[in-house]
Amino acid sequence: MKILLVEDSTAVVLVMTRRLSSFGHDVLLAKNGREAVDMFRDCAPDLVLMDIEMPVMNGFEAASRIRAVEATQQWAWTPIIFLTASDTVENLITAIEAGGDDFMSKTVPEPVLQAKMKAMARIATLRQRLSVANHKLEELACSDGLTGLCNRRSMDERVDVAFAHASMLGGAFGLLMLDIDNFKKYNDHYGHQQGDDCLRKVAATIGATVEAANTGGLTTGALAARYGGEEFAVVLPGVSDAALQEVAHSIVQAVRQLGIAHEKNGHWPVVTISVGGARRSPAVGEVGDIFRAADAQLYRAKEGGRNRAEIAPA
């Protein structure tokens, strides 16, 4: 474990560090409560061993502040064991109310200390597993189950934040709305299972193109999302007009080059996509305005023959 030892006594520090290190733990040191809070925030220890009486800030106050730090982090909780030379009932109650989990004498016998550290190590392992599991759940909650792209709910939340940020700073904001051409005819002709395969392939291509735009410097922080059914959206904060045009036409070309057979797609024997785009520079008005503008351009792309991109004038 990574243990944060908060203690102002040099003698106690030397003894506890030697004992804990002998059990195989890494020990970080803080001399008072204020240092402890700062180190906790920076180092994320598995366990805190906290003295009570210290200069600058005592252990009870430090524990309360550590719990306040954890309150801003989902699923965060770190055991805090108070170290004391006086295990009075009053101290025990105060320690628990301050956010402590256990109480231990500074002169605790070696076997008891080792047993407690083994128990804390088991808790640290469980916390790590829980953190990984919760991270996966968060990813699933933000992702579309079929395509793996950002889902509509998550996209809406991120769009609101990005648009507000662009409006505040006077920055640009771009949006693409995308729709697979004649997808209902594709499903009717090839079946829904093959339709799902088609959606996955198109989504992967859109995502890869957007990622290439991010890494290539065309835009920063762009994301692709499944908007619903065969519809997709690409959010491009801070994008230039030229870059928005390039990303839109790159997606149209990349999807066409997949070469997915689509006999019912009019003039095109393969799956194609239509794209409508809009950009606000600087971002003004309501976020709904840019969605309506991009959707209007998508309609123009459909009316203009499909397999194309139409971008509203900035």
N, C-alpha and C positions, 0 to 999 in steps of 0.2 A: 504494500500500500504506500501511497504518498500521504504522509502524516504532517499536519501543520501543528507544531508545538508552540504554544503561546505562553511564555514564562520569562519573568524578569530576573529570576535568581540564577546566577551562573552555575552554582553548585547543582541545583536541580536539573538545569539544562544538560550539564555534563553527564549526570547519572542517567537521566531518561533517554538521552540520545544514544548513549552506549548500549542501554538495554534494548531499545527499540531496533537499533541497527543490527544487533546480534540476532534478532528474529527475522532479519532480511527486509526491513522496511526502510524507505527513504524518508528522512526527517528534514522538514523545513522549519526555520526558526523565526519567531517574531517576539520582540521584547515587550510589546504592550498591545492593548486592544486595537488601537488605530492602525498599527502596522499589520495586525492580524486581518483586519477587514480588507485592507489593500492587497495583501498577499493572497487572501482567499479569492478575491475577484480576479487576480491575475493568474493564479496557479491551479485553481480548482482541485483541492486536495480530496482524498477519500475519507479522511477523518480529521477532526480538530480536537486536540487536547488543550484545554483552556484553563489557565490559572484564573483565580477570581480577583485577588487584590494585586493591582498593578498600577503604575503611574500612567498619566495621560488619559487612559480609558480602561475601566475595569472589565473583567470578563463578562459580567452580566450584560453590560451595554454593548460590548463587542458581539456577543451572541445574538442580541436583538437585531443589530445592524446586519449581521451575516444572514439572518432569516429574511430581512427586508430585501437583501440582494437576491436571495433565492426566489423570492416572491415574484420577481420580474422574469424568471426563467421557468418555462413549463417543465414539469416533472422533476425539478431540482430538489434534492434533499441530501444533506451531508450530516452524519452523526457528529454531535458535539458532546464530548465528555469533559466535565469540569474536574480540575485537579485542585485539591485543597488539603490543608493540614487540619481543618476543622469540619467534620462531617455532621454539623448540627442539623436538626430538623428544619430550622429557618433557612439555612443555606440551601438545603435540598429543595425546598419549595420554591425559593427564589430562582434557583438554577433551572428548574423545570419551566417556570413561568417565563423565563428569559429565552427559552427555546432549546435548552439543553436536553440531552437524552439519557445521560448517566452521570454518575458522581463517583470519583475515585480518589483515594488517598495518594499523596505524592510518595508515600513510603509503602505502597502496595507490594505485597510479596511477589516474588518472581513468577511462581506458577499461576497466580491470579492474573497478573499483567499479561502473561502469555496467552492465557485462556481468553481474556477479553479481546486481545488483538486478533486471535483466530476468529472469534465471533464477528468482529468488525470487518475482517477480510472477507468473510462469507457475505456480509451485507454489501460490501463494495462490489463484489462479483455480481450479485443480484441487481444492484443499481445499474451496472454497466449493461447487463442483459436487458433490463427494462428500458434503458435509454435507447438501445439499438432497436428494440421492438417498437417503441413509441415513434422513433424516427421513421421507421418503415410505414407505420400507420399514417403518419402525417403526409408522407409522400403519396400513399394510396389515396388519401382524402383529397389531395390536390391534383391528382392525375386522372385522366379519362381511362376507364378500364379496358377499352378496346384498343385504343391507339397509343396510349402511354404519353400523349401530349398533355399539357395543362388542361384541366377541365373548365367548364363555363363558370362555375362559381368562383374558383380560384382566380381565373382570368379577370372577372369583374372586379374583384377586390384589388388586384394589382393594377388594373387600369385606372381605377379611381385614385389610387395613391400616386401613380406616375403622372396622370394628367394634372392633378392638383400641384404636384411638385413642379412640373413644366410651367404651369400658369404662374406660380409664385416667382419663379426665376426668369420668366419671360423666354422660356425655351420652346423648341419645336416639339411637335407630337405627331406621329404618323400611325396610320391604321390601314391594314389590308383586310378585306372580307373576301373569302374564297369559296367556291362552290364547284363540286365535281359535275361536269356536264352530263345531262341525261342519265343521272344515276338511277332513277326509278326504272328506266328502261333496262339498265344494266342488271339490276336486281331481278326484274321480271324475267329476263332472258337467261341469266347465268345462275340464278339462285342466291339466297341470302348468305349462305356460307361463303361463297366466292365473293359476294359483295363485301362481307367483313374483311376478307383477305385484301380486297382492293382498297378499302378504307385504311387498313394498316400500312400498306405500301405507300399510298399517297401521303399519309400523315408522316411517315418516316422521311419521305423526300422533302416535304415542307420543312420539317424540323431540321434536317441536315442543311438545307439551303439557308435557313435563318441562322443556324450556328455558324455556317461559313461566313455569313455577312457580319456576324459579331467578331469572329476571329480575324476577318480580313479588314476590319476597320471601317466598314460601311456604316455601321451603327454600333451602339453599345446598349446592352441590356434588353435586346429584342427577344420576344418570346412568341412561340406558336401555341395555339390552343384549338381544341375541337369545340366549335361553337354549338353544334347540334346536328344530328343526322349526317349528311354529307357536306356540311358547312364547316369552315375553319376560319380562324382569324389570326392575324399576325400584328402584334403591338410593337411599335418601333419608336421608343422615346428618343428625342434629340436627333432624329434622322433628317438629312437634307432632302430636298426635292429630287435631286439626281439619284441619290441612294435609294429612295423609296421606289422610284421608277425601275432601277436596276434589280432590286430584290423582287419586285412584282413580276417582271419579265423573266427573271431567272427561275422562279417557281413554275411559271407556265411552261417554260422550255423543259425543265427537269421532269415534270410530271408526264409531258408528252413523250419524252425520251425513255420513260419506263417501258413503253411498248406493250402495255396491258391491252389485250384485244377487247374491242367494244364494237360489235357489229351494228349496234343500234344508235350509234353516235353521229348520225347525219353524215356530213362530209368527211368525218374523221374516223378511221377504222380502229383507233386506239382510245384509251381513256384520256380525257383532257380536262383542264380546269379553267374556269373563268375567275378573274380577279378584279375587284374594285378597290380603289385606294383613295385616301384623303389625308391631308396634312394641314396642321395649324402651326403657323410660325409668326409670332409666338402663339402658344396655345391660349385661346381665349374662348369665352362662352361656356357652354355646358359640354360634358363629355358625350352626352347623347347626340349632340350636333355632329360630331365627327363620325359617329356610327351611321347616322342617317346619310351623311355625305358619301361615305364609302359604300354603303348599301345601294345608293342611287347609281354610283359608278359601276357596281357589279351588275345592276340591271342593264346598264348601257352595254357592258361587255357581252351579256347574254344576247341582247337584241342585235348587237353588231356581228354576230356569227359564232360566238363562243371561242374557246381556246385562245384567249387574249386577255390583256390587262388594260383597264381604263383608270386613269388617275385624275382626280379633280384638280383644277388649277389651285396653287397654293394661295 
